[in-house]
Each structure stands twice: as structure tokens, then as C-alpha cells.
Amino acid sequence: MPHPSWNDSYASGQLPWDSGQPEPLLVEFVTSGGVSPARTFEIGAGTGTNAIWLAERGFDVLGVDVSPLAVEQARAKMKGRDLRCRFAALDFLSATPPDGPFRFVFDRGCFHVFDEPVERQRFAAQVAATLEPGGLWLSLIGSTEGPPRDVGPPRRPAREVVLAIEPALEIVELRCAEFHNDAKAWFCLSRQRTIPAQPSTRHE
């Protein structure tokens, strides 16, 4: 279910996750050739910083957010700009995004907000359904690594990440990284499957 305070956060400007700068891990991935300009879908796009950065580099981007106020602010950033970038209010767990399928899906800190395993599994299945064959999903997820903290992104162990994603997509890379606020993160890159995941085997 949508977090009840997202609109309140955007109304108050209390947005610790929004630095106003494109996510460095996304920038590194794109500039190193991890993905070429393509039809792109950003989940939890917020005020549009990452979506607009991608569009400036030739990506055709749809950014969605559960908060209508976030979408309004993202659209305001786009006024007068000739970019292939648009924004819509959408609850990704319960609605299919328009204009799919997509070659690249990105979320920074959206997958990890869901506490229940069934919701994370549904999230991953929804991503798989929006990707074209061979398409990539890059998710930046709060990690259980690092010292104790009282604030910052939710923490998810690698086991929970894999259990949610692996049935629906092929995990290409899962490594330790950091958000802009130095909180530890998982850099999780997954790919649309061409064949279903095979069952675990055991020695007889």
C-alpha cells in the first residue's frame, strides 16, 4: 500500500532522499556503457531529477510516483524543455504503466520501502512484466551493512532481495554500494529472463 505520508513529505519539502543531483550510481552505470539510450521507466521518480538527467542523454523516459505532488514538481521542472520525458502519478504495485514495454527500468529506494515479502515479490514481477526481452532493471536498495543508524533508507538483507527478485528475473550483479548520504546500499542489476528459473538441485 502507498505510504500515507509521501504527499505530506513533498508538501513540506522534507525530502532527505532528494539531493537535487542525479544519483551517482546511476550516472556511473550509464556513463560506463551499462545501458544505452532506450525506452526507460523510473519507479518512484520523485521530483524527476534522475529521469530528466537520463532524458538529457537521449533516453525516452516515463517517470512515475505514488505522490501526485511529486509528479507536479517533476512536471514543473520540464516546462519549456524539449526532452522525451514525461511523468505520471501511479501506484506501481496495483497498476500497469502505460507505454511499455521498456528496455531499462530504474528505481532508487522504491523496492525497499515494502516490508512484506509478498509485496517485494509483486514489485519484481511487475518489473518483469514491464521489461522487453533482455531488458535491464537497476534497483538501489538499502542494505543491512554499515553501522547502526536511526534514520535513512530501510534495510534489506541480500537474502530478502534475492528471494523476491530471482523467481521473476535473472540477477546479473548484486554488490555493496553507497547512497549519496553514505548509507550502505545494494546495487542490484537484473535482466528479463529468456527461460524460467530452474529448480535447485541436490546430490542423490
KEZATI-756821 format. One line per field, with one value per atom (N, C-alpha, C, CB): chain; atom name; x, y, z. Coordinates in steps of 0.05 Angstrom, whole numbers, plus 32768, in hexadecimal, padded with zeros to 4 digits. Atoms other than C-alpha are relative to their C-alpha. Glycine has a CB too. Example, Ala and Ser with C-alpha at 12.3 -4.5 7.8 and 13.67 -1.06 7.14 Angstrom:
<atoms>
chain = A:A:A:A:A:A:A:A
name = N:CA:C:CB:N:CA:C:CB
xx = 8012:80F6:8012:7FEC:7FF0:8111:7FF1:8009
yy = 7FE8:7FA6:8018:8001:7FE8:7FEB:8016:8009
zz = 8000:809C:8000:8019:7FFF:808F:800E:7FE3
</atoms>
This chain:
<atoms>
chain = A:A:A:A:A:A:A:A:A:A:A:A:A:A:A:A:A:A:A:A:A:A:A:A:A:A:A:A:A:A:A:A:A:A:A:A:A:A:A:A:A:A:A:A:A:A:A:A:A:A:A:A:A:A:A:A:A:A:A:A:A:A:A:A:A:A:A:A:A:A:A:A:A:A:A:A:A:A:A:A:A:A:A:A:A:A:A:A:A:A:A:A:A:A:A:A:A:A:A:A:A:A:A:A:A:A:A:A:A:A:A:A:A:A:A:A:A:A:A:A:A:A:A:A:A:A:A:A:A:A:A:A:A:A:A:A:A:A:A:A:A:A:A:A:A:A:A:A:A:A:A:A:A:A:A:A:A:A:A:A:A:A:A:A:A:A:A:A:A:A:A:A:A:A:A:A:A:A:A:A:A:A:A:A:A:A:A:A:A:A:A:A:A:A:A:A:A:A:A:A:A:A:A:A:A:A:A:A:A:A:A:A:A:A:A:A:A:A:A:A:A:A:A:A:A:A:A:A:A:A:A:A:A:A:A:A:A:A:A:A:A:A:A:A:A:A:A:A:A:A:A:A:A:A:A:A:A:A:A:A:A:A:A:A:A:A:A:A:A:A:A:A:A:A:A:A:A:A:A:A:A:A:A:A:A:A:A:A:A:A:A:A:A:A:A:A:A:A:A:A:A:A:A:A:A:A:A:A:A:A:A:A:A:A:A:A:A:A:A:A:A:A:A:A:A:A:A:A:A:A:A:A:A:A:A:A:A:A:A:A:A:A:A:A:A:A:A:A:A:A:A:A:A:A:A:A:A:A:A:A:A:A:A:A:A:A:A:A:A:A:A:A:A:A:A:A:A:A:A:A:A:A:A:A:A:A:A:A:A:A:A:A:A:A:A:A:A:A:A:A:A:A:A:A:A:A:A:A:A:A:A:A:A:A:A:A:A:A:A:A:A:A:A:A:A:A:A:A:A:A:A:A:A:A:A:A:A:A:A:A:A:A:A:A:A:A:A:A:A:A:A:A:A:A:A:A:A:A:A:A:A:A:A:A:A:A:A:A:A:A:A:A:A:A:A:A:A:A:A:A:A:A:A:A:A:A:A:A:A:A:A:A:A:A:A:A:A:A:A:A:A:A:A:A:A:A:A:A:A:A:A:A:A:A:A:A:A:A:A:A:A:A:A:A:A:A:A:A:A:A:A:A:A:A:A:A:A:A:A:A:A:A:A:A:A:A:A:A:A:A:A:A:A:A:A:A:A:A:A:A:A:A:A:A:A:A:A:A:A:A:A:A:A:A:A:A:A:A:A:A:A:A:A:A:A:A:A:A:A:A:A:A:A:A:A:A:A:A:A:A:A:A:A:A:A:A:A:A:A:A:A:A:A:A:A:A:A:A:A:A:A:A:A:A:A:A:A:A:A:A:A:A:A:A:A:A:A:A:A:A:A:A:A:A:A:A:A:A:A:A:A:A:A:A:A:A:A:A:A:A:A:A:A:A:A:A:A:A:A:A:A:A:A:A:A:A:A:A:A:A:A:A:A:A:A:A:A:A:A:A:A:A:A:A:A:A:A:A:A:A:A:A:A:A:A:A:A:A:A:A:A:A:A:A:A:A:A:A:A:A:A:A:A:A:A:A:A:A:A:A:A:A:A:A:A:A:A:A:A:A:A:A:A:A:A:A:A:A:A:A:A:A:A:A:A:A:A:A:A:A:A:A:A:A:A:A:A:A:A:A:A:A:A:A:A:A:A:A:A:A:A:A:A:A:A:A:A:A:A:A:A:A:A:A:A:A:A:A:A:A:A:A:A:A:A:A:A:A:A:A:A:A:A:A:A:A
name = N:CA:C:CB:N:CA:C:CB:N:CA:C:CB:N:CA:C:CB:N:CA:C:CB:N:CA:C:CB:N:CA:C:CB:N:CA:C:CB:N:CA:C:CB:N:CA:C:CB:N:CA:C:CB:N:CA:C:CB:N:CA:C:CB:N:CA:C:CB:N:CA:C:CB:N:CA:C:CB:N:CA:C:CB:N:CA:C:CB:N:CA:C:CB:N:CA:C:CB:N:CA:C:CB:N:CA:C:CB:N:CA:C:CB:N:CA:C:CB:N:CA:C:CB:N:CA:C:CB:N:CA:C:CB:N:CA:C:CB:N:CA:C:CB:N:CA:C:CB:N:CA:C:CB:N:CA:C:CB:N:CA:C:CB:N:CA:C:CB:N:CA:C:CB:N:CA:C:CB:N:CA:C:CB:N:CA:C:CB:N:CA:C:CB:N:CA:C:CB:N:CA:C:CB:N:CA:C:CB:N:CA:C:CB:N:CA:C:CB:N:CA:C:CB:N:CA:C:CB:N:CA:C:CB:N:CA:C:CB:N:CA:C:CB:N:CA:C:CB:N:CA:C:CB:N:CA:C:CB:N:CA:C:CB:N:CA:C:CB:N:CA:C:CB:N:CA:C:CB:N:CA:C:CB:N:CA:C:CB:N:CA:C:CB:N:CA:C:CB:N:CA:C:CB:N:CA:C:CB:N:CA:C:CB:N:CA:C:CB:N:CA:C:CB:N:CA:C:CB:N:CA:C:CB:N:CA:C:CB:N:CA:C:CB:N:CA:C:CB:N:CA:C:CB:N:CA:C:CB:N:CA:C:CB:N:CA:C:CB:N:CA:C:CB:N:CA:C:CB:N:CA:C:CB:N:CA:C:CB:N:CA:C:CB:N:CA:C:CB:N:CA:C:CB:N:CA:C:CB:N:CA:C:CB:N:CA:C:CB:N:CA:C:CB:N:CA:C:CB:N:CA:C:CB:N:CA:C:CB:N:CA:C:CB:N:CA:C:CB:N:CA:C:CB:N:CA:C:CB:N:CA:C:CB:N:CA:C:CB:N:CA:C:CB:N:CA:C:CB:N:CA:C:CB:N:CA:C:CB:N:CA:C:CB:N:CA:C:CB:N:CA:C:CB:N:CA:C:CB:N:CA:C:CB:N:CA:C:CB:N:CA:C:CB:N:CA:C:CB:N:CA:C:CB:N:CA:C:CB:N:CA:C:CB:N:CA:C:CB:N:CA:C:CB:N:CA:C:CB:N:CA:C:CB:N:CA:C:CB:N:CA:C:CB:N:CA:C:CB:N:CA:C:CB:N:CA:C:CB:N:CA:C:CB:N:CA:C:CB:N:CA:C:CB:N:CA:C:CB:N:CA:C:CB:N:CA:C:CB:N:CA:C:CB:N:CA:C:CB:N:CA:C:CB:N:CA:C:CB:N:CA:C:CB:N:CA:C:CB:N:CA:C:CB:N:CA:C:CB:N:CA:C:CB:N:CA:C:CB:N:CA:C:CB:N:CA:C:CB:N:CA:C:CB:N:CA:C:CB:N:CA:C:CB:N:CA:C:CB:N:CA:C:CB:N:CA:C:CB:N:CA:C:CB:N:CA:C:CB:N:CA:C:CB:N:CA:C:CB:N:CA:C:CB:N:CA:C:CB:N:CA:C:CB:N:CA:C:CB:N:CA:C:CB:N:CA:C:CB:N:CA:C:CB:N:CA:C:CB:N:CA:C:CB:N:CA:C:CB:N:CA:C:CB:N:CA:C:CB:N:CA:C:CB:N:CA:C:CB:N:CA:C:CB:N:CA:C:CB:N:CA:C:CB:N:CA:C:CB:N:CA:C:CB:N:CA:C:CB:N:CA:C:CB:N:CA:C:CB:N:CA:C:CB:N:CA:C:CB:N:CA:C:CB:N:CA:C:CB:N:CA:C:CB:N:CA:C:CB:N:CA:C:CB:N:CA:C:CB:N:CA:C:CB:N:CA:C:CB:N:CA:C:CB:N:CA:C:CB:N:CA:C:CB:N:CA:C:CB:N:CA:C:CB:N:CA:C:CB:N:CA:C:CB:N:CA:C:CB:N:CA:C:CB:N:CA:C:CB:N:CA:C:CB:N:CA:C:CB:N:CA:C:CB:N:CA:C:CB:N:CA:C:CB:N:CA:C:CB:N:CA:C:CB:N:CA:C:CB:N:CA:C:CB:N:CA:C:CB:N:CA:C:CB:N:CA:C:CB:N:CA:C:CB:N:CA:C:CB:N:CA:C:CB:N:CA:C:CB
xx = 8011:8000:8012:7FED:7FF0:8018:8005:7FF2:7FF9:803B:7FEE:801E:8013:8008:800C:7FF0:7FF5:803A:8010:8013:7FF0:805A:7FF8:7FFE:8009:802F:8007:7FE2:7FF8:803B:801D:7FF9:7FE3:8086:8006:800F:7FFB:8084:7FF4:7FF5:800C:8056:8012:7FE5:7FEF:8086:801C:8000:7FE4:80C6:8013:8008:7FEF:80E0:8007:7FF2:7FFA:8102:801D:7FFA:7FE3:8143:800B:8003:7FF7:8145:8005:7FEB:7FFE:8144:8016:7FE4:7FE9:8188:7FFF:801A:8000:8175:8015:8004:7FEB:81AE:7FFA:801C:8005:81AB:800F:8008:7FF4:81BB:801B:7FED:7FE5:8207:8002:8014:7FFF:81FD:7FF3:7FF4:800C:81CE:8012:7FE4:7FEE:81FD:8017:800A:7FE9:8237:7FF8:800C:800A:820E:7FFB:7FE6:8007:81F6:801A:7FEC:7FE8:8238:8015:800D:7FEE:825E:7FF6:8006:800B:8232:7FEF:8016:8011:8207:7FE6:7FFB:8019:81CA:8002:7FE7:8000:81C1:7FE4:8005:801A:8189:7FEB:8003:8015:8148:7FE6:8007:8019:80FF:8005:7FE8:7FF8:8106:7FE8:8018:8015:80D8:800C:7FEC:7FF6:80E9:7FE8:800E:8014:80C1:8008:7FFD:7FFA:80BC:8012:800E:7FEF:80D7:8001:7FF5:7FFE:80C9:7FFD:801A:8001:80D7:800D:800C:7FF8:80F4:801E:7FF2:7FE4:813F:800D:800F:7FF3:8156:7FF4:7FFF:800E:8122:8009:7FE2:7FF8:8134:801D:7FFC:7FE4:817F:8002:8010:8000:8172:7FF6:7FEF:800B:8147:8014:7FE6:7FEB:817F:8015:800D:7FEC:81AA:7FF4:8010:800C:817A:7FEC:8015:8014:814E:7FE4:8006:801D:8103:7FF3:7FF2:8006:80EA:7FE3:8013:8019:80A9:8007:7FEA:7FFC:80AF:7FE6:8012:8019:8078:8006:7FF0:7FFE:806C:7FE5:800E:801A:8035:7FF6:8003:8008:8035:7FF9:8017:8007:800E:8010:7FE3:7FF1:8034:801C:8002:7FE5:8077:7FFE:800A:8004:805C:7FFD:7FE8:8003:8047:801B:7FED:7FE6:808C:8013:800D:7FF0:80AD:7FF8:7FFE:800A:8081:8008:7FE1:7FF8:8091:801D:7FFD:7FE4:80DB:8002:8011:7FFF:80CA:7FF6:7FF1:800C:80A7:8014:7FF2:7FEF:80C6:8017:800A:7FE9:80F6:7FF7:800C:8007:80F5:800F:8008:7FF5:8104:7FEB:800D:8013:80E5:7FFE:800A:8002:80D1:7FE4:8017:801B:808C:7FFD:7FEB:8004:8071:7FE2:800A:801C:8032:7FFF:7FF6:8005:8014:7FF6:7FEB:8007:8010:8009:800C:7FF9:8010:800A:7FE8:7FF4:8040:7FF7:801E:8008:8029:7FE4:8000:801C:7FE1:7FF8:7FEE:8007:7FE5:8017:7FF9:7FED:8008:8007:7FF6:7FF9:8030:7FFA:801E:8005:801E:801A:7FF0:7FEA:804C:8015:800D:7FEC:8070:7FFF:7FFC:7FEB:8096:8018:8009:7FE9:80D7:801A:7FFE:7FE6:8120:800E:8011:7FF2:8137:7FEC:8016:8010:8114:8013:7FEC:7FEF:8132:7FEF:8011:800C:811F:8016:7FEA:7FED:8147:7FF0:800F:800D:812B:7FE2:8007:801D:80E6:7FFA:7FF5:8004:80E9:8003:8015:7FFA:8104:7FEC:801B:8013:80CA:7FEB:7FF3:8015:809D:800A:7FF7:7FF8:80A1:7FF9:7FF4:800A:807B:800D:7FE1:7FF4:809E:7FED:8007:8013:805F:7FFF:7FE4:8000:8061:801A:7FFD:7FE7:80AA:8000:8018:8002:809C:7FEE:7FF5:8012:8062:800E:7FE6:7FF1:808F:8012:8011:7FED:80C3:7FF0:8011:8010:808D:7FF5:7FE9:800A:8070:8017:7FF6:7FEA:80B5:8005:801A:7FFC:80BE:7FEB:7FFF:8015:807B:8002:7FE5:7FFD:808F:8019:8002:7FE7:80D3:7FFC:8016:7FFF:80DE:8015:8007:7FEC:8107:801D:7FFD:7FE4:814E:8002:800D:8000:813A:800C:7FE5:7FF2:815E:7FF1:801C:800A:8147:8017:7FE8:7FEC:8176:7FF1:8014:800D:815E:8015:7FEC:7FEE:8183:7FF0:800B:800F:816E:800F:7FF9:7FF3:817D:800A:7FEC:7FF2:81AE:8001:801C:7FFC:81B7:801D:7FF7:7FE4:8202:8002:8011:7FFB:8220:7FF8:7FF2:8005:821A:7FE2:8010:801C:81D8:7FF9:7FFA:800A:81AE:7FE3:8006:801C:816B:7FF0:7FFD:800E:815B:800D:8002:7FF6:8166:7FEF:801C:8011:814D:7FFB:800D:8005:812D:8017:7FE5:7FEA:815E:7FF3:8010:8008:8155:8019:7FF0:7FEA:8184:8000:7FFF:7FFE:819E:7FED:801D:8011:8176:7FE3:7FFF:801B:8134:7FFE:7FF7:7FFF:8149:7FFE:8019:7FFE:815A:7FE6:8017:8018:811C:7FE9:7FF8:8015:80F0:8004:7FFD:7FFA:8113:8005:8017:7FF7:8130:7FEA:8011:8014:80EF:7FF6:7FE8:800B:80DB:8015:7FF2:7FEB:811E:801A:8002:7FE4:8166:8010:800C:7FEF:8193:801C:8002:7FE6:81D0:8016:7FFD:7FEC:81F4:7FF3:8010:8009:81E9:8019:7FEE:7FE8:821F:7FFA:8016:8003:8229:8008:8013:7FFB:8226:7FF7:7FF1:8009:8212:7FEE:8018:8010:81DB:8010:7FE5:7FF2:81ED:8005:7FF1:7FFD:81E4:8012:7FE5:7FED:8218:7FF3:8011:800D:81E3:8007:7FE1:7FF9:81F6:7FE8:800A:8015:81CF:8008:7FFA:7FFB:81C8:7FFC:7FED:8003:81D5:7FF7:801C:800C:81A7:7FF8:7FE8:8006:81A6:7FF4:8019:800E:8174:7FF9:7FE7:8006:8161:7FE7:8018:8017:8121:8009:7FF0:7FF9:8123:7FF8:7FF4:8008:8123:7FF4:8017:800C:8113:7FFB:8012:8006:80F5:8018:7FE7:7FEC:8122:7FFC:7FFE:8002:8132:8001:8018:8001:8126:801C:7FED:7FE7:815E:8004:8000:7FFA:8181:800D:8012:7FF2:819C:800D:7FEC:7FF3:81CC:7FF0:801D:800E:81AC:8014:7FF1
yy = 7FE8:8000:8019:8000:7FE7:8048:800A:8015:7FF4:8068:8019:8007:7FEA:809A:801B:7FFC:7FE5:80D2:800A:7FFF:7FF7:80D7:801C:7FEC:7FE6:8112:8015:8000:7FED:8133:8007:7FF5:7FFA:812C:8013:7FE6:7FEE:814D:801C:7FF4:7FE6:8184:8010:7FFC:7FF3:8193:8005:7FF0:7FFE:818C:7FF0:801D:8012:8159:7FE7:7FF8:8015:812D:7FF8:800B:8008:810F:7FEF:7FF2:8011:80DF:8010:7FEA:7FF0:8118:8015:800E:7FEE:8139:8016:7FF0:7FED:8160:7FFA:801B:8008:813D:7FE4:8002:801B:80FF:7FEC:7FFD:8015:80BF:7FF7:7FE8:8007:80B2:7FE4:8005:801C:8067:7FFC:7FED:8001:8071:800E:800F:7FF1:80A4:7FEE:801A:8012:8073:7FE9:7FF5:8017:803A:8008:7FF5:7FF7:8062:8009:8017:7FF5:8086:7FEA:8016:8016:8044:7FED:7FF1:8011:8026:7FE9:7FF6:8015:7FFB:7FFD:8004:8000:800F:8017:8002:7FEB:8036:800E:7FF4:7FF2:806A:7FEE:8019:8012:8045:8009:7FE3:7FFB:8045:7FF8:7FF0:8004:804C:8007:8012:7FFC:8048:8003:7FE7:7FFC:8066:7FFE:801B:8004:804E:8011:7FE2:7FEE:8080:8017:7FF0:7FEB:80B9:8019:8006:7FE8:80EE:8019:8000:7FE6:8134:7FFF:8015:8003:8118:8003:8012:7FFA:8124:7FEB:8003:8016:80E0:7FFC:7FE6:8003:80DB:8015:8000:7FEA:811F:7FFD:801B:8004:810F:7FEB:7FF7:8014:80D0:800B:7FE8:7FF5:80F5:8013:800F:7FEF:8128:7FF1:8011:8011:80EE:7FEE:7FF0:800E:80D4:7FEA:7FF5:8014:80A5:800B:7FF7:7FFA:80A4:7FF7:7FF3:8008:80A5:8006:800F:7FFD:809A:7FFD:7FEC:8002:80AA:8001:8017:8000:8098:8002:7FE6:7FFE:80A6:7FFD:801A:8003:8095:801B:7FEC:7FE6:80DE:8013:800C:7FEC:810E:801A:8006:7FE8:8148:7FFD:8008:8005:8129:8002:7FE4:7FFF:8121:801D:7FEF:7FE4:816A:800E:800E:7FF3:8180:7FF7:7FFB:800A:8153:800D:7FE2:7FF4:816E:801E:7FFE:7FE3:81B6:8003:800C:7FFF:81A7:7FFD:7FEA:8006:8191:8017:7FE7:7FEB:81D1:800E:8015:7FF2:81EF:7FEF:8019:8011:81B4:7FEC:7FF2:8012:818B:7FE6:800D:801A:8147:7FEA:8001:8017:8102:7FF5:7FEA:8007:80FF:8009:800E:7FFA:80FC:7FF3:7FF7:800A:80EF:7FFA:8015:8007:80CE:7FF6:7FEB:800B:80BE:7FE4:8012:801C:8073:7FF0:7FF5:8013:803E:7FE7:7FF9:8014:800C:7FE4:8002:801B:7FD0:7FF9:7FFE:8006:7FD6:8009:800D:7FF6:7FF5:7FFB:801E:8005:7FE6:801B:7FED:7FE7:8021:8001:8006:7FFD:803C:8000:8019:7FFC:803C:7FEA:801A:8015:7FFB:7FEF:7FEE:8007:7FCF:8013:7FE3:7FEF:7FF0:7FF0:8010:800D:7FE0:8003:800D:7FFA:7FFE:8009:8015:7FF7:8004:8007:7FE9:7FF6:802B:8007:8018:7FF5:8035:8004:7FEE:7FF9:8057:8001:801B:8000:8042:7FFD:8019:8005:802D:7FE3:8006:801C:7FE1:7FFB:7FEF:8007:7FE3:800C:800A:7FF5:800A:7FEC:8019:8013:7FCD:7FEC:7FF2:8011:7FA6:7FE2:8009:801C:7F67:7FF2:8000:800F:7F32:7FFE:7FE4:8003:7F29:801A:7FF9:7FE7:7F73:8003:8018:7FFF:7F70:7FED:7FFA:8013:7F32:800B:7FE6:7FF4:7F56:8017:800A:7FEA:7F92:7FF5:800F:800C:7F66:7FF4:7FEA:800B:7F42:8016:7FEF:7FEA:7F85:800B:8016:7FF7:7F9B:7FED:8002:8013:7F5B:8003:7FE3:7FFD:7F67:8019:8000:7FE7:7FAD:8000:8018:8001:7F99:7FF2:7FF3:800F:7F86:7FEA:8013:8015:7F47:800A:7FED:7FF7:7F51:801A:8003:7FE6:7F91:7FFE:800B:7FFE:7FA8:8010:800C:7FF1:7FBE:8005:7FF0:7FF9:7FE4:800B:8016:7FF9:7FE9:8006:7FEB:7FF9:800D:7FFD:801E:800B:7FEE:8004:7FE2:7FFD:7FFE:7FE5:800C:8019:7FCB:7FFE:8000:8005:7FAB:8004:7FE4:7FFB:7FBB:801C:7FFE:7FE6:7FF7:8001:8015:7FFD:8011:8004:8017:7FFA:8018:801D:7FFA:7FE5:8055:8001:8009:7FFD:8071:800C:8012:7FF4:8094:7FF5:801F:8009:8086:7FEB:7FF6:8013:8052:7FE6:7FFA:801A:8011:7FED:7FF5:8014:7FD7:7FE6:7FFC:801A:7F97:7FEE:8002:8012:7F5B:7FF5:7FE9:800B:7F3D:7FE9:7FF8:8018:7EFE:8009:7FF0:7FF7:7F25:800B:8016:7FF6:7F48:7FEA:8011:8017:7F07:7FF1:7FEE:8010:7EE2:800E:7FFC:7FF1:7F1A:8001:801C:7FFA:7F24:7FE7:8012:8016:7EE2:7FF0:7FED:800F:7EBF:800E:7FFB:7FF1:7EF7:8009:8018:7FF5:7F10:7FF2:801E:800A:7EFA:8016:7FF8:7FED:7F1E:8000:7FFB:7FFE:7F36:8009:8015:7FF6:7F5B:800A:8018:7FF7:7F66:8006:7FEB:7FF8:7F8E:8016:8008:7FEB:7FBC:801B:7FFA:7FE5:8007:8013:8005:7FEC:8048:8014:800F:7FEA:807B:801A:8001:7FE7:80C5:8009:8015:7FF8:80CB:7FEC:8001:8013:8094:7FE7:800D:8018:8061:7FE9:8004:8017:801C:7FF7:7FE9:8008:8002:7FE7:8017:8015:7FC7:800C:7FE8:7FFB:7FD4:7FE6:800B:8019:7FA0:8004:7FF7:7FFF:7F97:7FE5:8006:8019:7F64:8003:7FFB:8001:7F4F:7FEF:7FF5:8010:7F36:7FE4:800E:801C:7EEA:7FF8:7FED:800C:7EC5:7FE4:7FFE:8019:7E83:8002:7FE7:7FFE:7E78:7FF7:7FEF:8009:7E6F:7FE2:8010:801D:7E25:7FFA:7FF2:8006:7E02:7FF8:7FE9:8008:7DF6:7FE2:8009:801D:7DB3:7FF7:7FFA:800B:7D84:7FE5:7FFB:8019:7D49:7FE9:8000:8018:7D05:7FED:7FF3
zz = 8000:8000:8000:8019:8000:7FF4:801C:7FEF:7FE7:802E:8004:8002:7FFD:804C:8001:8018:7FFC:8055:7FE8:8018:8016:8010:7FF7:7FE8:8009:7FFA:8015:7FFB:7FEB:803E:7FFE:801B:8002:8034:7FEA:7FFC:8017:7FF0:8005:7FE6:7FF9:800B:8013:800C:7FEB:8045:7FF6:8019:8009:801D:8010:8000:7FF0:804F:7FEF:801B:8014:801A:8003:7FE3:7FFD:8035:7FEA:801B:8016:7FFB:7FE6:7FFB:8019:7FC7:8003:7FFA:7FFE:7FC1:7FEB:7FFD:8015:7F83:7FEA:800A:8013:7F5E:7FF7:800D:8009:7F33:8011:7FE2:7FEF:7F58:7FF4:8002:800B:7F51:7FF6:8015:8009:7F4B:7FE5:8015:801A:7F11:7FEB:8001:8012:7EF1:7FF8:800D:8006:7EF7:7FED:801A:8010:7EDA:7FE3:800C:801B:7E9E:7FF1:8001:800E:7E8E:7FFA:8011:8005:7E92:7FEB:801A:8015:7E5C:8009:7FF0:7FF6:7E89:7FF1:801D:800F:7E61:7FEC:8012:8015:7E20:8001:7FE4:8000:7E15:7FF4:7FEF:8007:7E10:800E:8007:7FF1:7E27:801D:7FF3:7FE4:7E72:8013:8007:7FEC:7EAE:801B:8000:7FE5:7EF2:8014:8003:7FEC:7F2E:8019:8008:7FEA:7F67:7FF7:8017:800D:7F3C:8011:7FE5:7FEF:7F71:7FF0:800F:800E:7F57:7FE5:8011:801C:7F17:7FFA:7FF0:8005:7F20:7FEF:801A:800F:7F07:7FE4:800F:801A:7ED0:7FEC:8003:8012:7EB4:7FF8:800E:8006:7EB8:7FEA:8019:8015:7E8F:7FE5:8009:8019:7E5C:7FF3:8006:800C:7E53:7FF1:8016:800D:7E3C:7FEC:8015:8016:7E09:8007:7FEF:7FF8:7E32:7FFD:801D:8002:7E26:801A:7FE7:7FE4:7E6E:8008:8013:7FF1:7E93:801D:7FF7:7FE3:7EDD:800E:800A:7FF1:7F0E:801D:7FFA:7FE3:7F57:800C:8009:7FF3:7F88:800B:8017:7FF6:7F9F:7FE9:8011:8014:7F72:8002:8001:7FFD:7F90:7FF4:801E:800C:7F7C:7FE2:8008:801D:7F35:7FF7:7FF8:8007:7F34:8000:8014:7FFF:7F49:7FEA:801B:8016:7F16:7FE5:7FFE:8019:7EDE:7FFF:7FFE:7FFF:7EF4:7FF6:801C:8009:7EE8:7FE2:800E:801D:7EA1:7FEF:7FFA:8010:7E8C:7FEF:8013:8013:7E4E:7FF6:800C:8008:7E45:7FEB:8019:8016:7E05:8005:7FE4:7FF9:7E23:7FFE:801C:8001:7E1B:801D:7FEC:7FE4:7E64:800A:8011:7FF6:7E84:801B:7FEC:7FE5:7EC9:8004:8015:7FFA:7EE4:801D:7FED:7FE6:7F28:7FFD:8010:8004:7F2F:8018:7FE6:7FEB:7F66:7FF1:8013:8011:7F46:8008:8001:7FF8:7F70:7FF6:801E:8008:7F57:7FE4:8014:801B:7F12:7FEC:8001:8015:7ED1:7FF3:7FEA:800C:7EB5:7FE2:8004:801D:7E70:7FF1:7FFA:8013:7E34:8001:8006:8000:7E44:7FE7:8018:7FED:7E3B:7FFF:7FFC:7FFD:7E50:7FFE:801A:8001:7E43:801B:7FEA:7FE7:7E86:8014:7FFC:7FE9:7EC9:8016:8009:7FEA:7F03:8018:7FF6:7FE7:7F4B:8014:800B:7FEB:7F81:801A:7FFB:7FE6:7FC5:7FFF:800D:8001:7FAF:8008:7FE4:7FFA:7FB1:801E:7FF1:7FE4:7FF8:8014:8007:7FED:8017:8008:7FF4:7FFB:8016:8015:7FE7:7FEA:8057:7FFC:801A:8002:8043:7FE8:7FFD:8017:8018:7FE8:8009:8017:7FED:7FF0:800A:800F:7FDB:7FF0:8014:800F:7FC7:7FE9:8012:8016:7F9E:7FEA:800A:8014:7F7C:7FF1:800E:800C:7F6F:7FEA:8015:8014:7F4C:7FE8:800D:8016:7F24:7FEE:800B:8010:7F0E:7FEE:8012:8010:7EF7:7FE9:8011:8015:7ED0:7FEA:800B:8013:7EAE:7FEF:800E:800F:7E98:7FEE:8013:8010:7E7A:7FE6:8011:8019:7E33:8002:7FE8:7FFE:7E26:8001:7FE8:7FFD:7E3E:800F:7FE6:7FF3:7E62:801C:8002:7FE7:7EA1:8015:7FFC:7FE9:7EE6:8013:800E:7FEC:7F13:8018:7FF5:7FE7:7F5B:8015:800A:7FEA:7F93:801A:7FFD:7FEA:7FD5:801A:7FFC:7FE6:801E:800A:8014:7FF8:803A:801E:7FF4:7FE4:807E:8008:8007:7FFA:8079:800D:7FE7:7FF4:809E:801D:7FF0:7FE3:80E5:8005:800C:7FF9:810A:7FFA:801E:8005:80F7:8006:7FE3:7FF9:810C:7FE9:8018:8017:80C9:7FE7:8001:801A:8080:7FF4:8004:800F:804F:800F:7FE5:7FF4:8065:7FF9:7FF6:8004:806C:7FF7:801A:800A:8045:7FFD:7FE5:8004:804A:7FE3:8014:801B:8009:7FFC:7FFB:8002:8017:7FF8:801A:8007:8015:7FE4:8014:801B:7FD5:7FEC:7FFC:8013:7FB2:7FFF:8007:7FFF:7FCA:7FF1:801D:800D:7FAE:7FE2:800B:801C:7F6B:7FEF:7FFE:8011:7F54:7FF3:8011:800F:7F44:7FE7:8012:8017:7F14:7FEC:800B:8011:7EF8:8006:8003:7FFC:7EEF:800D:7FE5:7FF3:7F20:7FF3:801F:800E:7EF9:8013:7FE9:7FEE:7F30:801A:7FF3:7FE6:7F7B:8010:800E:7FF2:7F9F:8013:7FEC:7FEC:7FD9:7FF4:8019:800A:7FCA:8015:7FE5:7FEC:7FEC:7FF2:800C:8008:7FE5:8004:8010:7FFE:7FE1:801D:7FF1:7FE4:802D:800F:800D:7FF5:8039:800D:8015:7FF6:804E:7FEC:8002:8010:8035:7FEF:8011:8013:7FF9:7FF1:7FEC:8014:7FCB:7FE5:8005:801C:7F82:7FF3:7FF3:800A:7F63:7FE3:8012:801C:7F18:7FF7:7FEF:8009:7EFB:7FE3:8012:801C:7EB6:7FFB:7FEF:8007:7E96:7FF7:7FE9:8006:7E92:7FE4:8014:8019:7E50:8005:7FED:7FF7:7E74:801E:7FF9:7FE3:7EB9:8011:8007:7FED:7EF6:8004:801B:7FFD:7EFF:801E:7FF2:7FE4:7F41:800B:8005:7FF3:7F73:7FFE:801E:8001:7F6E:8019:7FE7:7FE9:7FA2:7FF7:8018:8006:7FA1:800B:800C:7FF7:7FA6:800C:7FE8
</atoms>
